[in-house]
Amino acid sequence: MDRCRSIRPVIASTWPEGSRAAAEALHQQLVISDRQWHALKGQPQRRAAEQLAAALVQLLEEGNAANGRSSTPQRQQAIALVRHALAWLEGDLRDPGCPSHGR
């Protein structure tokens, strides 16, 4: 069998099949719920990972083509999430405290 014929062509404007679902699954695993926040608030890497996974989900949105040149709302949201993650990693962001605890 000719291997070249059995391989599907890669279309530059689309993401690999299943990548969006994989990104969503990763994000769901990393989401910090309200109940987990107090236990995990001292782990900025965990919060950064959650934000980076959310950014990946935004990038893989159907309306945000892999070869897109123009800015899209998804791309802008991804940029904001990456910046937020970076701030957690660099120590610029910390647990803001819980409003119900008077902080």
Secondary structure, DSSP 8 states (H G I E B T S, - for coil): --HHHHS----TTS--TTHHHHHHHHHHHH---HHHHHHHTT-HHHHHHHHHHHHHHHHT-TTS-TT--S--HHHHHHHHHHHHHHHHHHTS------GGGT-
